[in-house]
Amino acid sequence: MRMFSVVAATAATVVLSGIPLGAQQSADSTARRQQAAIDSLAAATRSLQARVDSLEHAPPPAPAPTRTSGAYMNVSFVGLTDFAWSSKADIGSLQAGGHEPKVRGFSIPNAELALDGAVDPYLKAFANIVYQLDAKGETNVELEEAYFITTSLPANLQLKLGQYFAEFGRGNNQHPHAWAFADAPLVATRLLGSDGLRSQGARLSWLLPTPFYAEAMVSVMNSAGATTASFRADESGSIHGGVPIDRAVSGAGDMLYIPRVTASFDLNDTQTLLLGASGAFGPNNSGPRARTSIYGADLYWKWKSPTASAGFPFVAVQSEYMLRNYDAARRYSVENATAVLPSETLRDNGAYAQVSWGIKPRIIAGLRGEFVDGDPAAFVVLDRQHRTRVSPNLTWFPTEFSKFRLQYNHDDRRGLGADHTLLVQFEFLLGAHAAHKF
């Protein structure tokens, strides 16, 4: 920059030496102004260079804080409203599920506030708070599920911890708004309980290294409470006919163990088959050493047209079989406090098969057939008698956020005769609800 100034001044002197004085004075004034501008630009350049040099030697800026918690959260609300009418005034004796209509007329058997999201890079969490109106219109609130699952354990392992529906079969851990029918299968409500099999515990699952999808898992859960009906539930007297004892947890054998293995096969480009086997093993409170074992097998098959639009048309078949061995100890009868019932093994079993036909976008027709049975015992409980039910239904989804369903049930209970029930259901969804398992 300095060399440029000298050259400019020299050139100006040479030019000015050959012109008159007045012109030279005018030229001197112009040259001085030009020199002042050049000096100003040189000073600005030096200042800018100094700033560049200081930035080159400055330490790197601290990284912006990263968000490691609460990366996202979905909040949704699902509401079910039912209208029911039956040939039997006491609909509750036919609809044994905890989220089914109990009265003729309108009811709200299930309204669910669901939360799910990322806790941090290692955990996801889920919670479901359920509201419902009972037969008298009183509001009940329960913490149905609250648990976390890991997202980055090695060796294809995953841990689940909290309160949750046990992975037993296909239907047990489905919420009512995800059911293909307006009510739960008979075998599920009798063997797993009116509100499904759920408790507090931990589950470890392993995604097997097979060429097809296969997963093995086991849950260890508390065995007490109304949602463990076949085990240490206070209401278990309805199963074994005796007075339940107060049985505490004294060791690992008093916990509830629920193993499951499942596999999925793509039969071809349009058909998928899922198979599963489950078990539930734990203590019951008919006696100090009495135990219960439940076994289950399930199947799911789905066909989807290769030219499907929005997933339609499709045909899906689902079936489950369950068997319960309830080892009842010697106990006092509930009906007669002076009578003693003998020790015995109570066996109950049942199955259902249902087909869903996606006729066209947002219209699904369904048909379910089922039975449940119990062998003779030293006492008589009508709820353990043989029973069958056939249920056709039709479901229409105006949008993905609403649903209308019409269903008819034909019940036949041994010793009690046949009953007819009509169920009309409406569902709405607010917010972003987490996707359900296929």
Secondary structure, 3 states (H helix, E strand, C coil): CHHHHHHHHHHHHHHHCCCCHHHHHHHHHHHHHHHHHHHHHHHHHHHHHHHHHHHHHCCCCCCCCCCCCCCCEEEEEEEEEEEEEECCCCHHHCCCCCCCCCCCEEEEEEEEEEEEEEEECCEEEEEEEEEEECCCCCEEEEEEEEEEEECCCCCCEEEEEEEEECCCCCCCCCCHHHCCCCCCCHHHHHHCCCCCCEEEEEEEEEECCCCCEEEEEEEEECCECCCCCCCECHHHHHHHCECCCCCCCCCHHHCEEEEEEEEEEECCCCEEEEEEEEEEEEECCCCCCCEEEEEEEEEEEEEEEEEEECCEEEEEEEEEEEEEEEEECCEEECCCCCCEECCEEEEEEEEEEEEEEEEECCEEEEEEEEEEEECCCCCCCHHHCCEEEEEEEEEECCCCCEEEEEEEEEEEECCCEEEEEEEEEEEEEEECCCCCCC
